[in-house]
Amino acid sequence: MAAPVRRASFDALGESSQPWTAQLALDLLPDNNGPRIEVVQGSVVVAPHAGYDHQSIETELCYRVKRAARLAGLWAYAEVNVVSGDDLFVPDLAVLRSSGRGRKSMPISAAVLLGEIVSTGSRRKDLIDRPREYAGAGVPYFLRVDARNRIPSLVLHELTDAGYRPVVAAAAGSSFAMTAPFEFAVDPGDLLDPEG
């Protein structure tokens, strides 16, 4: 008699006694539109969505980057599953070499650029931890967006032997223009909803 099929459930968070892996999370936890679920160094990390400024920047940036990336034969997505060994990351922005069509996750080796929008509650993760993890996995470019005091800035970093180094930076009111890994330009101030 075949074993019963186990339905994905958040109950698995309290039932598993082994260290978590990306594959275990993808197999046991349900798809959801709620909190962000990641696996880092054997632990499940659950976090609510960031504030409205973060969501506004993410939506607008992904929309604009998606169009620019497609012209270069690349694919851009917001908040998708990226697997790096046993870790499961959900970057704010992922630009991939191929379409994720029909998949639940993509390997980090498919990433050309990963981006994070710095949030008040995750500054260390967005400024230090994720760039180090992405660089260690060989992701060629890292994009950081910071909107402290509601003044958005973008910094594009390129991978070198010593880690990421900034190659393009701009704040609201000026032009952020990159040429690699694809051409893209924006005034960072245009990414944030205006007051009122």
C-alpha positions as CSV (number, residue, x, y, z in Angstrom):
1,M,0.0,0.0,0.0
2,A,1.4,3.4,-1.0
3,A,2.3,5.9,1.7
4,P,-0.3,8.7,2.0
5,V,0.6,11.9,0.2
6,R,1.5,14.6,2.6
7,R,0.0,18.0,1.9
8,A,2.2,21.0,2.3
9,S,1.4,22.8,5.6
10,F,2.9,25.3,8.0
11,D,2.5,22.6,10.6
12,A,5.8,21.2,9.3
13,L,7.6,24.1,11.0
14,G,6.9,22.6,14.4
15,E,7.3,19.0,13.4
16,S,10.7,18.8,11.7
17,S,13.5,18.0,14.1
18,Q,16.3,18.0,11.4
19,P,18.1,21.1,10.1
20,W,16.1,22.8,7.3
21,T,17.2,22.8,3.7
22,A,15.9,24.7,0.7
23,Q,14.5,21.4,-0.7
24,L,12.8,20.4,2.5
25,A,11.1,23.8,2.7
26,L,10.0,23.7,-0.9
27,D,8.7,20.1,-0.4
28,L,6.9,20.6,3.0
29,L,5.8,24.2,3.2
30,P,2.9,25.6,1.2
31,D,3.1,28.3,-1.5
32,N,1.8,31.5,0.0
33,N,1.3,35.1,-0.6
34,G,1.9,35.9,3.1
35,P,5.1,36.1,5.0
36,R,8.5,35.6,3.2
37,I,10.0,32.2,4.1
38,E,13.7,31.6,3.6
39,V,16.2,29.0,4.8
40,V,19.5,30.2,6.0
41,Q,22.2,27.9,7.5
42,G,19.6,25.2,8.5
43,S,17.0,27.6,10.0
44,V,13.7,28.7,8.6
45,V,13.4,32.5,8.7
46,V,9.9,33.9,8.4
47,A,9.3,37.6,8.0
48,P,6.3,39.8,7.2
49,H,6.4,42.0,4.1
50,A,8.2,45.3,4.6
51,G,6.4,48.6,4.6
52,Y,4.6,50.4,1.8
53,D,7.7,52.4,0.7
54,H,9.6,49.1,0.3
55,Q,6.7,47.5,-1.7
56,S,6.3,50.6,-3.9
57,I,10.0,50.6,-4.8
58,E,10.0,46.9,-5.4
59,T,7.0,47.0,-7.7
60,E,8.2,50.0,-9.7
61,L,11.8,48.8,-9.9
62,C,10.9,45.3,-11.0
63,Y,8.5,46.7,-13.7
64,R,11.2,48.9,-15.2
65,V,14.0,46.4,-14.8
66,K,11.9,43.6,-16.4
67,R,11.5,45.6,-19.6
68,A,15.2,46.5,-19.8
69,A,16.4,43.0,-19.0
70,R,14.1,41.4,-21.7
71,L,15.8,43.5,-24.3
72,A,19.1,41.8,-23.3
73,G,17.5,38.3,-23.3
74,L,17.3,38.2,-19.5
75,W,14.3,37.6,-17.1
76,A,13.5,39.8,-14.1
77,Y,11.3,38.8,-11.2
78,A,10.3,40.2,-7.8
79,E,10.5,38.0,-4.6
80,V,11.1,34.5,-6.1
81,N,12.8,31.4,-4.6
82,V,16.5,31.2,-5.3
83,V,18.3,28.1,-4.1
84,S,22.0,28.2,-3.1
85,G,23.1,24.8,-1.8
86,D,20.9,24.1,1.2
87,D,19.9,27.8,1.6
88,L,16.7,29.3,0.1
89,F,16.7,33.0,-0.5
90,V,13.9,35.3,-1.7
91,P,15.7,38.4,-3.0
92,D,13.6,41.5,-3.7
93,L,14.8,41.4,-7.3
94,A,16.2,38.6,-9.4
95,V,17.5,38.9,-12.9
96,L,18.0,35.4,-14.4
97,R,19.7,34.0,-17.5
98,S,16.5,31.9,-18.3
99,S,12.8,32.1,-17.7
100,G,11.5,30.6,-14.4
101,R,8.4,29.5,-16.3
102,G,6.7,26.6,-14.6
103,R,9.2,26.3,-11.8
104,K,8.9,26.9,-8.0
105,S,12.6,27.8,-7.6
106,M,15.7,28.5,-9.6
107,P,19.4,27.8,-8.7
108,I,21.5,30.8,-7.8
109,S,23.8,29.9,-10.7
110,A,21.0,31.2,-13.0
111,A,21.2,34.6,-11.4
112,V,23.0,37.4,-13.3
113,L,21.9,40.1,-10.8
114,L,20.2,39.9,-7.4
115,G,18.9,43.0,-5.6
116,E,17.8,43.9,-2.1
117,I,15.9,46.9,-0.9
118,V,17.2,47.9,2.5
119,S,14.5,47.7,5.2
120,T,14.6,49.1,8.7
121,G,14.2,45.7,10.3
122,S,16.7,43.9,8.1
123,R,19.5,46.4,7.5
124,R,22.3,44.0,8.5
125,K,20.9,41.3,6.2
126,D,20.5,43.7,3.3
127,L,23.8,45.6,3.7
128,I,26.2,42.8,4.9
129,D,24.8,39.2,4.9
130,R,23.1,38.9,1.5
131,P,25.9,40.6,-0.5
132,R,28.4,38.3,1.1
133,E,26.2,35.2,0.5
134,Y,25.5,36.2,-3.1
135,A,29.2,37.0,-3.8
136,G,30.1,33.6,-2.3
137,A,27.7,31.9,-4.7
138,G,29.3,33.8,-7.7
139,V,26.4,36.1,-8.6
140,P,28.0,38.6,-11.0
141,Y,26.0,41.7,-9.9
142,F,24.3,42.9,-6.8
143,L,21.9,45.9,-6.7
144,R,21.2,47.6,-3.4
145,V,18.3,50.1,-3.0
146,D,18.2,52.2,0.2
147,A,15.3,54.7,0.8
148,R,16.3,56.0,4.3
149,N,14.5,59.2,5.1
150,R,12.4,58.6,1.9
151,I,15.3,59.5,-0.3
152,P,15.9,56.5,-2.6
153,S,19.4,55.6,-3.8
154,L,20.7,52.8,-5.9
155,V,24.1,51.2,-6.0
156,L,25.2,48.5,-8.5
157,H,28.0,46.3,-7.4
158,E,30.1,44.0,-9.6
159,L,31.7,40.8,-8.4
160,T,35.5,40.9,-8.2
161,D,38.0,38.5,-6.6
162,A,37.7,40.5,-3.4
163,G,33.9,40.5,-3.3
164,Y,31.5,43.2,-4.6
165,R,32.7,46.6,-5.6
166,P,30.4,49.5,-6.4
167,V,30.4,50.5,-10.1
168,V,27.3,52.8,-10.4
169,A,25.5,54.9,-7.7
170,A,22.9,57.6,-7.7
171,A,20.4,59.1,-5.3
172,A,17.0,60.7,-6.0
173,G,17.2,63.7,-8.3
174,S,20.0,62.3,-10.4
175,S,20.3,59.6,-13.0
176,F,21.3,56.0,-12.2
177,A,22.6,54.6,-15.5
178,M,24.2,51.1,-15.8
179,T,25.4,49.3,-19.0
180,A,26.0,45.9,-17.6
181,P,24.6,43.3,-17.3
182,F,22.1,45.2,-19.4
183,E,21.3,48.8,-20.1
184,F,19.1,50.5,-17.5
185,A,18.6,54.0,-16.4
186,V,16.3,55.6,-13.8
187,D,16.0,58.5,-11.4
188,P,15.8,56.7,-8.1
189,G,13.3,59.2,-6.9
190,D,10.8,58.0,-9.5
191,L,10.7,54.6,-7.7
192,L,8.9,55.9,-4.6
193,D,5.3,56.9,-4.4
194,P,5.0,60.7,-3.9
195,E,3.7,62.2,-0.7
196,G,-0.1,62.6,-0.4
